[in-house]
Amino acid sequence: MTYSSSIASSRRNYAKRGQNSVSYTATTRTLGPISNTIILIVLACLIGLLYLTQVTKTNSYGYTINDLQQQQTELQDQKANLEITAARLQSLERVAGSPVAKGLISVTPSAIVSE
């Protein structure tokens, strides 16, 4: 390639007679491999943070559920104890108020047995 042909090939984009002197070329901008890598690392960090927040939230709900279950078992035990106490107190009143108990004669000791 001669000097004149190389200059001519570089001048091909210039305006010719009767054409506009301003030409617009569409250029596309692309990211380089380093920029792509950095963006991927940032996205991976964001996904990791999202995962960690969800796991932490789930664990905190787990602690709340565990506390409520312990409270439920304590209240169930307390209810069972109160039912037993109520049955015991009601049975004494029933026995004392029953016609069989009213028909019994109270016995007082008449003498002391000594050996």
C-alpha positions as CSV (number, residue, x, y, z in Angstrom):
1,M,0.0,0.0,0.0
2,T,1.4,3.3,-1.1
3,Y,1.3,6.5,0.9
4,S,-1.3,8.1,-1.3
5,S,-3.6,5.0,-1.1
6,S,-3.4,4.9,2.7
7,I,-4.3,8.6,2.9
8,A,-7.2,8.0,0.5
9,S,-8.5,5.1,2.5
10,S,-8.4,7.2,5.7
11,R,-10.3,10.0,4.0
12,R,-13.2,7.8,2.8
13,N,-15.4,8.9,5.8
14,Y,-15.2,12.6,4.9
15,A,-18.1,14.4,3.2
16,K,-18.1,14.5,-0.6
17,R,-19.6,17.2,-2.7
18,G,-23.3,17.7,-2.0
19,Q,-23.3,15.8,1.3
20,N,-23.4,17.0,4.9
21,S,-20.1,17.6,6.5
22,V,-21.3,16.2,9.8
23,S,-21.6,12.5,10.1
24,Y,-22.8,10.5,13.0
25,T,-21.5,7.1,13.6
26,A,-23.2,4.7,16.0
27,T,-20.8,3.5,18.6
28,T,-21.6,0.9,21.0
29,R,-20.0,0.9,24.4
30,T,-19.2,-2.4,26.0
31,L,-17.9,-3.3,29.4
32,G,-14.5,-4.8,29.6
33,P,-13.8,-8.1,31.4
34,I,-12.6,-6.4,34.6
35,S,-15.8,-4.3,34.8
36,N,-17.9,-7.5,34.2
37,T,-16.0,-9.3,37.0
38,I,-16.5,-6.4,39.4
39,I,-20.2,-6.2,38.7
40,L,-20.6,-10.0,39.1
41,I,-18.8,-9.9,42.5
42,V,-21.0,-7.0,43.7
43,L,-24.1,-8.9,42.6
44,A,-22.9,-12.0,44.4
45,C,-22.3,-10.0,47.6
46,L,-25.8,-8.5,47.3
47,I,-27.4,-11.9,46.9
48,G,-25.4,-13.1,49.9
49,L,-26.6,-10.2,52.0
50,L,-30.2,-10.9,51.0
51,Y,-29.7,-14.6,52.0
52,L,-28.2,-13.7,55.3
53,T,-31.1,-11.3,56.2
54,Q,-33.6,-14.0,55.4
55,V,-31.9,-16.6,57.5
56,T,-31.5,-14.2,60.4
57,K,-35.2,-13.3,60.2
58,T,-36.1,-17.0,60.1
59,N,-34.0,-17.7,63.1
60,S,-35.5,-14.9,65.1
61,Y,-39.0,-16.2,64.3
62,G,-37.8,-19.6,65.4
63,Y,-36.7,-18.2,68.8
64,T,-40.1,-16.6,69.2
65,I,-41.9,-19.8,68.3
66,N,-39.8,-21.7,70.8
67,D,-40.6,-19.3,73.6
68,L,-44.3,-19.5,72.8
69,Q,-44.2,-23.3,72.8
70,Q,-42.5,-23.3,76.2
71,Q,-45.1,-20.9,77.5
72,Q,-47.8,-23.2,76.1
73,T,-46.4,-26.3,77.9
74,E,-46.1,-24.4,81.2
75,L,-49.7,-23.2,80.9
76,Q,-50.9,-26.8,80.1
77,D,-49.0,-28.1,83.1
78,Q,-50.6,-25.4,85.3
79,K,-54.0,-26.2,83.9
80,A,-53.6,-29.9,84.7
81,N,-52.5,-29.1,88.3
82,L,-55.5,-26.8,88.7
83,E,-57.8,-29.5,87.4
84,I,-56.4,-32.0,89.9
85,T,-56.7,-29.5,92.8
86,A,-60.3,-28.7,91.8
87,A,-61.2,-32.3,91.6
88,R,-59.6,-33.0,95.0
89,L,-61.5,-30.1,96.7
90,Q,-64.8,-31.1,95.0
91,S,-64.4,-34.7,96.1
92,L,-64.0,-33.7,99.8
93,E,-67.2,-31.6,99.6
94,R,-69.1,-34.5,97.8
95,V,-68.0,-37.0,100.3
96,A,-69.0,-34.8,103.2
97,G,-72.3,-34.0,101.7
98,S,-73.2,-37.5,100.5
99,P,-76.1,-39.3,102.3
100,V,-73.8,-42.2,103.2
101,A,-71.4,-39.9,105.1
102,K,-74.3,-38.3,106.9
103,G,-75.6,-41.7,108.0
104,L,-72.3,-42.6,109.7
105,I,-71.9,-42.3,113.4
106,S,-68.8,-40.6,114.8
107,V,-66.9,-42.8,117.3
108,T,-64.9,-41.5,120.1
109,P,-62.2,-43.6,121.8
110,S,-63.4,-45.0,125.2
111,A,-60.1,-46.2,126.5
112,I,-56.4,-46.2,125.8
113,V,-54.8,-49.5,125.0
114,S,-51.4,-50.0,126.7
115,E,-49.0,-52.8,126.2
